[in-house]
Structure formats: C-alpha cells, structure tokens
Amino acid sequence: MSLELNEAVGSAAGKIWSFLSHNGQASASKLVENTGLDRNDVQRAIGWLAREGKLKVERKGKNELFRLAAE
C-alpha cells in the first residue's frame, strides 16, 4: 500500500472510529452518509479497524452493523 493511500485509509479509519465512539453501532451506509467518506473509503477503513481488532460486526438480516470492540 502506498504511503499516500495508507494515510488516507488511516484518516478514514479515524473518522469512523470517532463516529462509532459518539453514536454507537452503524451500517456501512450510515457511515457513508454521516462521515462524508465514499463507500470505498468506508470499506477500506472498516477493514483497517477490523484488522486491528477495533471493530465487532453483527449481522441483522442482510445488514451488517459495526461497533467498536470493547477495550
């Protein structure tokens, strides 16, 4: 991953972490609507946070809801 992309994904992950910290669980669509990030950036950031063990995923029907993992 290039340094520029790495920084962009890290920044997006920070926005998502902050949103979830203040608002609780959310779907990817809700994250797109409320963070100003596009869908690709949200998906990359979700992967980043999941890889670091900072997210939990819950399935509700066809939807996936993301929340911060307990620290």
C-alpha positions as protocol buffer text, in pm:
chain_id: "A"
residue {
  index: 1
  type: MET
  ca { x: 0 y: 0 z: 0 }
}
residue {
  index: 2
  type: SER
  ca { x: 144 y: 338 z: -94 }
}
residue {
  index: 3
  type: LEU
  ca { x: 215 y: 588 z: 181 }
}
residue {
  index: 4
  type: GLU
  ca { x: -50 y: 823 z: 40 }
}
residue {
  index: 5
  type: LEU
  ca { x: -318 y: 553 z: 36 }
}
residue {
  index: 6
  type: ASN
  ca { x: -207 y: 429 z: 377 }
}
residue {
  index: 7
  type: GLU
  ca { x: -253 y: 779 z: 521 }
}
residue {
  index: 8
  type: ALA
  ca { x: -594 y: 819 z: 353 }
}
residue {
  index: 9
  type: VAL
  ca { x: -720 y: 487 z: 490 }
}
residue {
  index: 10
  type: GLY
  ca { x: -582 y: 569 z: 835 }
}
residue {
  index: 11
  type: SER
  ca { x: -759 y: 906 z: 831 }
}
residue {
  index: 12
  type: ALA
  ca { x: -1087 y: 741 z: 721 }
}
residue {
  index: 13
  type: ALA
  ca { x: -1050 y: 482 z: 997 }
}
residue {
  index: 14
  type: GLY
  ca { x: -1013 y: 765 z: 1249 }
}
residue {
  index: 15
  type: LYS
  ca { x: -1334 y: 930 z: 1125 }
}
residue {
  index: 16
  type: ILE
  ca { x: -1525 y: 602 z: 1151 }
}
residue {
  index: 17
  type: TRP
  ca { x: -1384 y: 524 z: 1495 }
}
residue {
  index: 18
  type: SER
  ca { x: -1487 y: 870 z: 1614 }
}
residue {
  index: 19
  type: PHE
  ca { x: -1838 y: 837 z: 1468 }
}
residue {
  index: 20
  type: LEU
  ca { x: -1891 y: 495 z: 1626 }
}
residue {
  index: 21
  type: SER
  ca { x: -1750 y: 618 z: 1956 }
}
residue {
  index: 22
  type: HIS
  ca { x: -2003 y: 900 z: 1970 }
}
residue {
  index: 23
  type: ASN
  ca { x: -2303 y: 732 z: 1804 }
}
residue {
  index: 24
  type: GLY
  ca { x: -2282 y: 359 z: 1866 }
}
residue {
  index: 25
  type: GLN
  ca { x: -2326 y: 91 z: 1603 }
}
residue {
  index: 26
  type: ALA
  ca { x: -2394 y: 175 z: 1241 }
}
residue {
  index: 27
  type: SER
  ca { x: -2423 y: 15 z: 900 }
}
residue {
  index: 28
  type: ALA
  ca { x: -2175 y: 91 z: 623 }
}
residue {
  index: 29
  type: SER
  ca { x: -2445 y: 301 z: 453 }
}
residue {
  index: 30
  type: LYS
  ca { x: -2494 y: 507 z: 767 }
}
residue {
  index: 31
  type: LEU
  ca { x: -2119 y: 556 z: 794 }
}
residue {
  index: 32
  type: VAL
  ca { x: -2108 y: 681 z: 433 }
}
residue {
  index: 33
  type: GLU
  ca { x: -2398 y: 922 z: 500 }
}
residue {
  index: 34
  type: ASN
  ca { x: -2257 y: 1062 z: 823 }
}
residue {
  index: 35
  type: THR
  ca { x: -1880 y: 1075 z: 776 }
}
residue {
  index: 36
  type: GLY
  ca { x: -1852 y: 1235 z: 432 }
}
residue {
  index: 37
  type: LEU
  ca { x: -1645 y: 938 z: 313 }
}
residue {
  index: 38
  type: ASP
  ca { x: -1728 y: 749 z: -4 }
}
residue {
  index: 39
  type: ARG
  ca { x: -1825 y: 383 z: 10 }
}
residue {
  index: 40
  type: ASN
  ca { x: -1481 y: 258 z: -96 }
}
residue {
  index: 41
  type: ASP
  ca { x: -1308 y: 459 z: 176 }
}
residue {
  index: 42
  type: VAL
  ca { x: -1556 y: 331 z: 435 }
}
residue {
  index: 43
  type: GLN
  ca { x: -1496 y: -30 z: 329 }
}
residue {
  index: 44
  type: ARG
  ca { x: -1117 y: 14 z: 340 }
}
residue {
  index: 45
  type: ALA
  ca { x: -1137 y: 179 z: 683 }
}
residue {
  index: 46
  type: ILE
  ca { x: -1364 y: -96 z: 816 }
}
residue {
  index: 47
  type: GLY
  ca { x: -1103 y: -349 z: 703 }
}
residue {
  index: 48
  type: TRP
  ca { x: -828 y: -150 z: 872 }
}
residue {
  index: 49
  type: LEU
  ca { x: -1020 y: -126 z: 1202 }
}
residue {
  index: 50
  type: ALA
  ca { x: -1123 y: -493 z: 1188 }
}
residue {
  index: 51
  type: ARG
  ca { x: -762 y: -599 z: 1126 }
}
residue {
  index: 52
  type: GLU
  ca { x: -658 y: -406 z: 1435 }
}
residue {
  index: 53
  type: GLY
  ca { x: -932 y: -576 z: 1640 }
}
residue {
  index: 54
  type: LYS
  ca { x: -1115 y: -249 z: 1699 }
}
residue {
  index: 55
  type: LEU
  ca { x: -1449 y: -348 z: 1541 }
}
residue {
  index: 56
  type: LYS
  ca { x: -1719 y: -602 z: 1605 }
}
residue {
  index: 57
  type: VAL
  ca { x: -1964 y: -695 z: 1330 }
}
residue {
  index: 58
  type: GLU
  ca { x: -2323 y: -804 z: 1389 }
}
residue {
  index: 59
  type: ARG
  ca { x: -2550 y: -937 z: 1116 }
}
residue {
  index: 60
  type: LYS
  ca { x: -2915 y: -836 z: 1122 }
}
residue {
  index: 61
  type: GLY
  ca { x: -3086 y: -993 z: 823 }
}
residue {
  index: 62
  type: LYS
  ca { x: -2899 y: -869 z: 517 }
}
residue {
  index: 63
  type: ASN
  ca { x: -2736 y: -583 z: 707 }
}
residue {
  index: 64
  type: GLU
  ca { x: -2406 y: -574 z: 887 }
}
residue {
  index: 65
  type: LEU
  ca { x: -2377 y: -339 z: 1183 }
}
residue {
  index: 66
  type: PHE
  ca { x: -2038 y: -223 z: 1303 }
}
residue {
  index: 67
  type: ARG
  ca { x: -1950 y: -119 z: 1656 }
}
residue {
  index: 68
  type: LEU
  ca { x: -1632 y: -60 z: 1846 }
}
residue {
  index: 69
  type: ALA
  ca { x: -1483 y: -361 z: 2021 }
}
residue {
  index: 70
  type: ALA
  ca { x: -1462 y: -334 z: 2399 }
}
residue {
  index: 71
  type: GLU
  ca { x: -1115 y: -234 z: 2504 }
}
